[in-house]
Amino acid sequence: MPFSNVRTLNTALALVEGANQPNGGLLLDIWHVGRSGIPYGEVAKVPKQYVVSVELDDADAEVVGTL
């Protein structure tokens, strides 16, 4: 998430693993994954119990405007 201190997949995973709560987990947003350069192979390694949602965005291939 570029607007927080959680900017890597490893940080996000450590957060949800540490919390270990049944009502929490990761929402994987392809826009953030793609633009942050996270290899899809790394996403595939995330244990499925921590993935609660996947968002397939319809954003432009290139950033339009500013964040």
PyMOL Python script that loads the backbone (N, CA, C, O; Angstrom):
from pymol import cmd

cmd.read_pdbstr("""\
ATOM      1  N   MET A   1       0.851  -1.176   0.000  1.00  0.00           N
ATOM      2  CA  MET A   1       0.000   0.000   0.000  1.00  0.00           C
ATOM      3  C   MET A   1       0.891   1.230   0.000  1.00  0.00           C
ATOM      4  O   MET A   1       1.579   1.468   0.992  1.00  0.00           O
ATOM      5  N   PRO A   2       0.912   2.009  -1.045  1.00  0.00           N
ATOM      6  CA  PRO A   2       1.854   3.111  -1.144  1.00  0.00           C
ATOM      7  C   PRO A   2       1.579   4.266  -0.191  1.00  0.00           C
ATOM      8  O   PRO A   2       2.433   5.135  -0.019  1.00  0.00           O
ATOM      9  N   PHE A   3       0.414   4.293   0.425  1.00  0.00           N
ATOM     10  CA  PHE A   3       0.067   5.408   1.304  1.00  0.00           C
ATOM     11  C   PHE A   3       0.203   5.039   2.779  1.00  0.00           C
ATOM     12  O   PHE A   3      -0.382   5.705   3.633  1.00  0.00           O
ATOM     13  N   SER A   4       0.955   4.002   3.089  1.00  0.00           N
ATOM     14  CA  SER A   4       1.108   3.567   4.478  1.00  0.00           C
ATOM     15  C   SER A   4       2.529   3.071   4.699  1.00  0.00           C
ATOM     16  O   SER A   4       3.378   3.165   3.812  1.00  0.00           O
ATOM     17  N   ASN A   5       2.774   2.547   5.882  1.00  0.00           N
ATOM     18  CA  ASN A   5       4.073   1.951   6.182  1.00  0.00           C
ATOM     19  C   ASN A   5       4.162   0.510   5.704  1.00  0.00           C
ATOM     20  O   ASN A   5       5.223  -0.106   5.796  1.00  0.00           O
ATOM     21  N   VAL A   6       3.067  -0.034   5.197  1.00  0.00           N
ATOM     22  CA  VAL A   6       3.043  -1.407   4.679  1.00  0.00           C
ATOM     23  C   VAL A   6       3.248  -1.313   3.181  1.00  0.00           C
ATOM     24  O   VAL A   6       2.288  -1.168   2.424  1.00  0.00           O
ATOM     25  N   ARG A   7       4.499  -1.396   2.754  1.00  0.00           N
ATOM     26  CA  ARG A   7       4.823  -1.161   1.340  1.00  0.00           C
ATOM     27  C   ARG A   7       5.363  -2.382   0.613  1.00  0.00           C
ATOM     28  O   ARG A   7       5.653  -2.319  -0.582  1.00  0.00           O
ATOM     29  N   THR A   8       5.498  -3.488   1.325  1.00  0.00           N
ATOM     30  CA  THR A   8       5.992  -4.703   0.683  1.00  0.00           C
ATOM     31  C   THR A   8       5.082  -5.874   1.039  1.00  0.00           C
ATOM     32  O   THR A   8       4.369  -5.851   2.041  1.00  0.00           O
ATOM     33  N   LEU A   9       5.128  -6.879   0.205  1.00  0.00           N
ATOM     34  CA  LEU A   9       4.365  -8.090   0.470  1.00  0.00           C
ATOM     35  C   LEU A   9       4.853  -8.759   1.746  1.00  0.00           C
ATOM     36  O   LEU A   9       4.045  -9.263   2.526  1.00  0.00           O
ATOM     37  N   ASN A  10       6.159  -8.771   1.970  1.00  0.00           N
ATOM     38  CA  ASN A  10       6.707  -9.388   3.181  1.00  0.00           C
ATOM     39  C   ASN A  10       6.231  -8.685   4.438  1.00  0.00           C
ATOM     40  O   ASN A  10       5.922  -9.341   5.433  1.00  0.00           O
ATOM     41  N   THR A  11       6.168  -7.358   4.409  1.00  0.00           N
ATOM     42  CA  THR A  11       5.683  -6.605   5.569  1.00  0.00           C
ATOM     43  C   THR A  11       4.212  -6.910   5.830  1.00  0.00           C
ATOM     44  O   THR A  11       3.813  -7.128   6.973  1.00  0.00           O
ATOM     45  N   ALA A  12       3.410  -6.925   4.771  1.00  0.00           N
ATOM     46  CA  ALA A  12       1.981  -7.212   4.910  1.00  0.00           C
ATOM     47  C   ALA A  12       1.757  -8.619   5.448  1.00  0.00           C
ATOM     48  O   ALA A  12       0.917  -8.836   6.322  1.00  0.00           O
ATOM     49  N   LEU A  13       2.512  -9.563   4.921  1.00  0.00           N
ATOM     50  CA  LEU A  13       2.367 -10.941   5.369  1.00  0.00           C
ATOM     51  C   LEU A  13       2.784 -11.090   6.832  1.00  0.00           C
ATOM     52  O   LEU A  13       2.116 -11.790   7.593  1.00  0.00           O
ATOM     53  N   ALA A  14       3.867 -10.447   7.230  1.00  0.00           N
ATOM     54  CA  ALA A  14       4.303 -10.492   8.633  1.00  0.00           C
ATOM     55  C   ALA A  14       3.232  -9.906   9.551  1.00  0.00           C
ATOM     56  O   ALA A  14       3.016 -10.402  10.656  1.00  0.00           O
ATOM     57  N   LEU A  15       2.571  -8.860   9.093  1.00  0.00           N
ATOM     58  CA  LEU A  15       1.519  -8.217   9.882  1.00  0.00           C
ATOM     59  C   LEU A  15       0.345  -9.159  10.124  1.00  0.00           C
ATOM     60  O   LEU A  15      -0.110  -9.308  11.259  1.00  0.00           O
ATOM     61  N   VAL A  16      -0.145  -9.794   9.065  1.00  0.00           N
ATOM     62  CA  VAL A  16      -1.299 -10.677   9.244  1.00  0.00           C
ATOM     63  C   VAL A  16      -0.918 -11.981   9.943  1.00  0.00           C
ATOM     64  O   VAL A  16      -1.718 -12.541  10.692  1.00  0.00           O
ATOM     65  N   GLU A  17       0.299 -12.464   9.701  1.00  0.00           N
ATOM     66  CA  GLU A  17       0.750 -13.659  10.418  1.00  0.00           C
ATOM     67  C   GLU A  17       0.869 -13.364  11.908  1.00  0.00           C
ATOM     68  O   GLU A  17       0.463 -14.171  12.744  1.00  0.00           O
ATOM     69  N   GLY A  18       1.427 -12.202  12.233  1.00  0.00           N
ATOM     70  CA  GLY A  18       1.591 -11.825  13.634  1.00  0.00           C
ATOM     71  C   GLY A  18       0.268 -11.609  14.335  1.00  0.00           C
ATOM     72  O   GLY A  18       0.119 -11.966  15.504  1.00  0.00           O
ATOM     73  N   ALA A  19      -0.695 -11.030  13.636  1.00  0.00           N
ATOM     74  CA  ALA A  19      -2.021 -10.812  14.228  1.00  0.00           C
ATOM     75  C   ALA A  19      -2.752 -12.133  14.413  1.00  0.00           C
ATOM     76  O   ALA A  19      -3.445 -12.333  15.411  1.00  0.00           O
ATOM     77  N   ASN A  20      -2.595 -13.034  13.445  1.00  0.00           N
ATOM     78  CA  ASN A  20      -3.182 -14.376  13.513  1.00  0.00           C
ATOM     79  C   ASN A  20      -4.650 -14.347  13.941  1.00  0.00           C
ATOM     80  O   ASN A  20      -5.051 -15.038  14.877  1.00  0.00           O
ATOM     81  N   GLN A  21      -5.434 -13.542  13.244  1.00  0.00           N
ATOM     82  CA  GLN A  21      -6.854 -13.405  13.563  1.00  0.00           C
ATOM     83  C   GLN A  21      -7.705 -13.969  12.427  1.00  0.00           C
ATOM     84  O   GLN A  21      -7.389 -13.755  11.257  1.00  0.00           O
ATOM     85  N   PRO A  22      -8.760 -14.672  12.752  1.00  0.00           N
ATOM     86  CA  PRO A  22      -9.587 -15.286  11.710  1.00  0.00           C
ATOM     87  C   PRO A  22     -10.340 -14.273  10.842  1.00  0.00           C
ATOM     88  O   PRO A  22     -10.767 -14.604   9.735  1.00  0.00           O
ATOM     89  N   ASN A  23     -10.502 -13.064  11.327  1.00  0.00           N
ATOM     90  CA  ASN A  23     -11.247 -12.058  10.565  1.00  0.00           C
ATOM     91  C   ASN A  23     -10.334 -11.071   9.845  1.00  0.00           C
ATOM     92  O   ASN A  23     -10.784  -9.999   9.442  1.00  0.00           O
ATOM     93  N   GLY A  24      -9.076 -11.414   9.680  1.00  0.00           N
ATOM     94  CA  GLY A  24      -8.140 -10.528   8.996  1.00  0.00           C
ATOM     95  C   GLY A  24      -7.370 -11.271   7.922  1.00  0.00           C
ATOM     96  O   GLY A  24      -7.373 -12.501   7.869  1.00  0.00           O
ATOM     97  N   GLY A  25      -6.714 -10.508   7.071  1.00  0.00           N
ATOM     98  CA  GLY A  25      -5.914 -11.117   6.023  1.00  0.00           C
ATOM     99  C   GLY A  25      -5.527 -10.092   4.980  1.00  0.00           C
ATOM    100  O   GLY A  25      -5.650  -8.887   5.199  1.00  0.00           O
ATOM    101  N   LEU A  26      -5.061 -10.576   3.852  1.00  0.00           N
ATOM    102  CA  LEU A  26      -4.583  -9.711   2.782  1.00  0.00           C
ATOM    103  C   LEU A  26      -5.617  -9.581   1.672  1.00  0.00           C
ATOM    104  O   LEU A  26      -6.260 -10.555   1.281  1.00  0.00           O
ATOM    105  N   LEU A  27      -5.761  -8.363   1.176  1.00  0.00           N
ATOM    106  CA  LEU A  27      -6.484  -8.112  -0.057  1.00  0.00           C
ATOM    107  C   LEU A  27      -5.396  -7.829  -1.078  1.00  0.00           C
ATOM    108  O   LEU A  27      -4.708  -6.812  -0.984  1.00  0.00           O
ATOM    109  N   LEU A  28      -5.237  -8.702  -2.036  1.00  0.00           N
ATOM    110  CA  LEU A  28      -4.211  -8.532  -3.060  1.00  0.00           C
ATOM    111  C   LEU A  28      -4.810  -7.796  -4.250  1.00  0.00           C
ATOM    112  O   LEU A  28      -5.711  -8.296  -4.924  1.00  0.00           O
ATOM    113  N   ASP A  29      -4.299  -6.619  -4.489  1.00  0.00           N
ATOM    114  CA  ASP A  29      -4.797  -5.738  -5.551  1.00  0.00           C
ATOM    115  C   ASP A  29      -3.765  -5.754  -6.686  1.00  0.00           C
ATOM    116  O   ASP A  29      -2.627  -5.324  -6.495  1.00  0.00           O
ATOM    117  N   ILE A  30      -4.152  -6.241  -7.846  1.00  0.00           N
ATOM    118  CA  ILE A  30      -3.224  -6.396  -8.954  1.00  0.00           C
ATOM    119  C   ILE A  30      -2.593  -5.071  -9.361  1.00  0.00           C
ATOM    120  O   ILE A  30      -1.464  -5.059  -9.852  1.00  0.00           O
ATOM    121  N   TRP A  31      -3.290  -3.962  -9.171  1.00  0.00           N
ATOM    122  CA  TRP A  31      -2.739  -2.632  -9.477  1.00  0.00           C
ATOM    123  C   TRP A  31      -1.511  -2.381  -8.623  1.00  0.00           C
ATOM    124  O   TRP A  31      -0.473  -1.958  -9.133  1.00  0.00           O
ATOM    125  N   HIS A  32      -1.619  -2.636  -7.326  1.00  0.00           N
ATOM    126  CA  HIS A  32      -0.498  -2.410  -6.417  1.00  0.00           C
ATOM    127  C   HIS A  32       0.612  -3.441  -6.627  1.00  0.00           C
ATOM    128  O   HIS A  32       1.794  -3.102  -6.589  1.00  0.00           O
ATOM    129  N   VAL A  33       0.230  -4.686  -6.848  1.00  0.00           N
ATOM    130  CA  VAL A  33       1.228  -5.737  -7.082  1.00  0.00           C
ATOM    131  C   VAL A  33       2.042  -5.416  -8.334  1.00  0.00           C
ATOM    132  O   VAL A  33       3.272  -5.450  -8.307  1.00  0.00           O
ATOM    133  N   GLY A  34       1.357  -5.109  -9.416  1.00  0.00           N
ATOM    134  CA  GLY A  34       2.038  -4.832 -10.679  1.00  0.00           C
ATOM    135  C   GLY A  34       2.905  -3.591 -10.628  1.00  0.00           C
ATOM    136  O   GLY A  34       4.043  -3.610 -11.097  1.00  0.00           O
ATOM    137  N   ARG A  35       2.389  -2.525 -10.071  1.00  0.00           N
ATOM    138  CA  ARG A  35       3.134  -1.264 -10.058  1.00  0.00           C
ATOM    139  C   ARG A  35       4.266  -1.251  -9.047  1.00  0.00           C
ATOM    140  O   ARG A  35       5.201  -0.461  -9.178  1.00  0.00           O
ATOM    141  N   SER A  36       4.195  -2.112  -8.042  1.00  0.00           N
ATOM    142  CA  SER A  36       5.279  -2.151  -7.061  1.00  0.00           C
ATOM    143  C   SER A  36       6.379  -3.116  -7.473  1.00  0.00           C
ATOM    144  O   SER A  36       7.417  -3.191  -6.816  1.00  0.00           O
ATOM    145  N   GLY A  37       6.161  -3.861  -8.566  1.00  0.00           N
ATOM    146  CA  GLY A  37       7.195  -4.760  -9.066  1.00  0.00           C
ATOM    147  C   GLY A  37       7.289  -6.081  -8.323  1.00  0.00           C
ATOM    148  O   GLY A  37       8.302  -6.775  -8.415  1.00  0.00           O
ATOM    149  N   ILE A  38       6.243  -6.436  -7.589  1.00  0.00           N
ATOM    150  CA  ILE A  38       6.256  -7.720  -6.877  1.00  0.00           C
ATOM    151  C   ILE A  38       6.111  -8.841  -7.900  1.00  0.00           C
ATOM    152  O   ILE A  38       5.140  -8.862  -8.656  1.00  0.00           O
ATOM    153  N   PRO A  39       7.059  -9.770  -7.935  1.00  0.00           N
ATOM    154  CA  PRO A  39       6.934 -10.887  -8.880  1.00  0.00           C
ATOM    155  C   PRO A  39       5.712 -11.754  -8.538  1.00  0.00           C
ATOM    156  O   PRO A  39       5.442 -12.029  -7.369  1.00  0.00           O
ATOM    157  N   TYR A  40       4.999 -12.169  -9.554  1.00  0.00           N
ATOM    158  CA  TYR A  40       3.799 -12.984  -9.317  1.00  0.00           C
ATOM    159  C   TYR A  40       4.143 -14.290  -8.611  1.00  0.00           C
ATOM    160  O   TYR A  40       3.310 -14.849  -7.898  1.00  0.00           O
ATOM    161  N   GLY A  41       5.349 -14.771  -8.803  1.00  0.00           N
ATOM    162  CA  GLY A  41       5.787 -15.975  -8.090  1.00  0.00           C
ATOM    163  C   GLY A  41       5.815 -15.775  -6.588  1.00  0.00           C
ATOM    164  O   GLY A  41       5.564 -16.711  -5.830  1.00  0.00           O
ATOM    165  N   GLU A  42       6.119 -14.557  -6.151  1.00  0.00           N
ATOM    166  CA  GLU A  42       6.105 -14.247  -4.720  1.00  0.00           C
ATOM    167  C   GLU A  42       4.675 -14.218  -4.187  1.00  0.00           C
ATOM    168  O   GLU A  42       4.410 -14.664  -3.071  1.00  0.00           O
ATOM    169  N   VAL A  43       3.766 -13.693  -4.990  1.00  0.00           N
ATOM    170  CA  VAL A  43       2.355 -13.683  -4.588  1.00  0.00           C
ATOM    171  C   VAL A  43       1.855 -15.117  -4.450  1.00  0.00           C
ATOM    172  O   VAL A  43       1.095 -15.426  -3.532  1.00  0.00           O
ATOM    173  N   ALA A  44       2.276 -15.982  -5.347  1.00  0.00           N
ATOM    174  CA  ALA A  44       1.840 -17.379  -5.317  1.00  0.00           C
ATOM    175  C   ALA A  44       2.314 -18.108  -4.066  1.00  0.00           C
ATOM    176  O   ALA A  44       1.723 -19.118  -3.685  1.00  0.00           O
ATOM    177  N   LYS A  45       3.362 -17.619  -3.422  1.00  0.00           N
ATOM    178  CA  LYS A  45       3.892 -18.244  -2.208  1.00  0.00           C
ATOM    179  C   LYS A  45       3.124 -17.865  -0.940  1.00  0.00           C
ATOM    180  O   LYS A  45       3.330 -18.472   0.111  1.00  0.00           O
ATOM    181  N   VAL A  46       2.243 -16.867  -1.032  1.00  0.00           N
ATOM    182  CA  VAL A  46       1.489 -16.446   0.151  1.00  0.00           C
ATOM    183  C   VAL A  46       0.559 -17.575   0.567  1.00  0.00           C
ATOM    184  O   VAL A  46      -0.229 -18.052  -0.250  1.00  0.00           O
ATOM    185  N   PRO A  47       0.634 -18.015   1.830  1.00  0.00           N
ATOM    186  CA  PRO A  47      -0.270 -19.079   2.282  1.00  0.00           C
ATOM    187  C   PRO A  47      -1.732 -18.666   2.098  1.00  0.00           C
ATOM    188  O   PRO A  47      -2.127 -17.558   2.462  1.00  0.00           O
ATOM    189  N   LYS A  48      -2.521 -19.569   1.532  1.00  0.00           N
ATOM    190  CA  LYS A  48      -3.895 -19.224   1.154  1.00  0.00           C
ATOM    191  C   LYS A  48      -4.755 -18.781   2.329  1.00  0.00           C
ATOM    192  O   LYS A  48      -5.720 -18.043   2.129  1.00  0.00           O
ATOM    193  N   GLN A  49      -4.437 -19.208   3.544  1.00  0.00           N
ATOM    194  CA  GLN A  49      -5.258 -18.800   4.684  1.00  0.00           C
ATOM    195  C   GLN A  49      -5.157 -17.303   4.969  1.00  0.00           C
ATOM    196  O   GLN A  49      -5.990 -16.753   5.690  1.00  0.00           O
ATOM    197  N   TYR A  50      -4.141 -16.638   4.406  1.00  0.00           N
ATOM    198  CA  TYR A  50      -3.970 -15.205   4.635  1.00  0.00           C
ATOM    199  C   TYR A  50      -4.553 -14.347   3.512  1.00  0.00           C
ATOM    200  O   TYR A  50      -4.581 -13.121   3.626  1.00  0.00           O
ATOM    201  N   VAL A  51      -5.014 -14.968   2.439  1.00  0.00           N
ATOM    202  CA  VAL A  51      -5.602 -14.217   1.329  1.00  0.00           C
ATOM    203  C   VAL A  51      -7.121 -14.219   1.506  1.00  0.00           C
ATOM    204  O   VAL A  51      -7.766 -15.262   1.403  1.00  0.00           O
ATOM    205  N   VAL A  52      -7.682 -13.039   1.775  1.00  0.00           N
ATOM    206  CA  VAL A  52      -9.129 -12.951   1.982  1.00  0.00           C
ATOM    207  C   VAL A  52      -9.847 -12.352   0.784  1.00  0.00           C
ATOM    208  O   VAL A  52     -11.065 -12.481   0.661  1.00  0.00           O
ATOM    209  N   SER A  53      -9.090 -11.689  -0.113  1.00  0.00           N
ATOM    210  CA  SER A  53      -9.709 -11.082  -1.278  1.00  0.00           C
ATOM    211  C   SER A  53      -8.639 -10.785  -2.327  1.00  0.00           C
ATOM    212  O   SER A  53      -7.474 -10.558  -2.002  1.00  0.00           O
ATOM    213  N   VAL A  54      -9.060 -10.791  -3.586  1.00  0.00           N
ATOM    214  CA  VAL A  54      -8.188 -10.420  -4.696  1.00  0.00           C
ATOM    215  C   VAL A  54      -8.953  -9.416  -5.538  1.00  0.00           C
ATOM    216  O   VAL A  54     -10.092  -9.666  -5.933  1.00  0.00           O
ATOM    217  N   GLU A  55      -8.328  -8.285  -5.812  1.00  0.00           N
ATOM    218  CA  GLU A  55      -8.972  -7.265  -6.619  1.00  0.00           C
ATOM    219  C   GLU A  55      -8.309  -7.208  -7.982  1.00  0.00           C
ATOM    220  O   GLU A  55      -7.100  -6.998  -8.083  1.00  0.00           O
ATOM    221  N   LEU A  56      -9.088  -7.393  -9.017  1.00  0.00           N
ATOM    222  CA  LEU A  56      -8.613  -7.276 -10.390  1.00  0.00           C
ATOM    223  C   LEU A  56      -9.058  -5.915 -10.901  1.00  0.00           C
ATOM    224  O   LEU A  56     -10.224  -5.720 -11.245  1.00  0.00           O
ATOM    225  N   ASP A  57      -8.132  -4.988 -10.948  1.00  0.00           N
ATOM    226  CA  ASP A  57      -8.456  -3.617 -11.328  1.00  0.00           C
ATOM    227  C   ASP A  57      -8.609  -3.449 -12.822  1.00  0.00           C
ATOM    228  O   ASP A  57      -8.174  -4.277 -13.622  1.00  0.00           O
ATOM    229  N   ASP A  58      -9.241  -2.348 -13.163  1.00  0.00           N
ATOM    230  CA  ASP A  58      -9.363  -1.968 -14.561  1.00  0.00           C
ATOM    231  C   ASP A  58      -8.597  -0.672 -14.809  1.00  0.00           C
ATOM    232  O   ASP A  58      -8.976   0.125 -15.668  1.00  0.00           O
ATOM    233  N   ALA A  59      -7.524  -0.466 -14.058  1.00  0.00           N
ATOM    234  CA  ALA A  59      -6.727   0.752 -14.199  1.00  0.00           C
ATOM    235  C   ALA A  59      -5.964   0.740 -15.515  1.00  0.00           C
ATOM    236  O   ALA A  59      -5.731  -0.315 -16.104  1.00  0.00           O
ATOM    237  N   ASP A  60      -5.578   1.934 -15.967  1.00  0.00           N
ATOM    238  CA  ASP A  60      -4.774   2.058 -17.173  1.00  0.00           C
ATOM    239  C   ASP A  60      -3.410   1.411 -16.974  1.00  0.00           C
ATOM    240  O   ASP A  60      -2.922   1.327 -15.846  1.00  0.00           O
ATOM    241  N   ALA A  61      -2.803   0.963 -18.038  1.00  0.00           N
ATOM    242  CA  ALA A  61      -1.481   0.350 -17.960  1.00  0.00           C
ATOM    243  C   ALA A  61      -0.440   1.313 -17.410  1.00  0.00           C
ATOM    244  O   ALA A  61       0.471   0.909 -16.687  1.00  0.00           O
ATOM    245  N   GLU A  62      -0.579   2.577 -17.752  1.00  0.00           N
ATOM    246  CA  GLU A  62       0.323   3.621 -17.247  1.00  0.00           C
ATOM    247  C   GLU A  62      -0.438   4.510 -16.266  1.00  0.00           C
ATOM    248  O   GLU A  62      -1.641   4.723 -16.413  1.00  0.00           O
ATOM    249  N   VAL A  63       0.270   5.023 -15.274  1.00  0.00           N
ATOM    250  CA  VAL A  63      -0.347   5.907 -14.298  1.00  0.00           C
ATOM    251  C   VAL A  63      -0.860   7.166 -14.982  1.00  0.00           C
ATOM    252  O   VAL A  63      -0.138   7.784 -15.765  1.00  0.00           O
ATOM    253  N   VAL A  64      -2.092   7.549 -14.696  1.00  0.00           N
ATOM    254  CA  VAL A  64      -2.689   8.762 -15.241  1.00  0.00           C
ATOM    255  C   VAL A  64      -2.815   9.742 -14.092  1.00  0.00           C
ATOM    256  O   VAL A  64      -3.448   9.435 -13.081  1.00  0.00           O
ATOM    257  N   GLY A  65      -2.221  10.918 -14.232  1.00  0.00           N
ATOM    258  CA  GLY A  65      -2.270  11.900 -13.165  1.00  0.00           C
ATOM    259  C   GLY A  65      -1.253  11.588 -12.082  1.00  0.00           C
ATOM    260  O   GLY A  65      -0.241  10.934 -12.333  1.00  0.00           O
ATOM    261  N   THR A  66      -1.530  12.059 -10.886  1.00  0.00           N
ATOM    262  CA  THR A  66      -0.626  11.829  -9.767  1.00  0.00           C
ATOM    263  C   THR A  66      -1.341  11.040  -8.695  1.00  0.00           C
ATOM    264  O   THR A  66      -2.570  11.023  -8.626  1.00  0.00           O
ATOM    265  N   LEU A  67      -0.569  10.400  -7.874  1.00  0.00           N
ATOM    266  CA  LEU A  67      -1.139   9.679  -6.752  1.00  0.00           C
ATOM    267  C   LEU A  67      -1.321  10.605  -5.578  1.00  0.00           C
ATOM    268  O   LEU A  67      -1.795  10.179  -4.524  1.00  0.00           O
TER     269      LEU A  67
END
""", "prot")
cmd.dss("prot")
cmd.show_as("cartoon", "prot")
cmd.util.cbc("prot")
cmd.orient("prot")
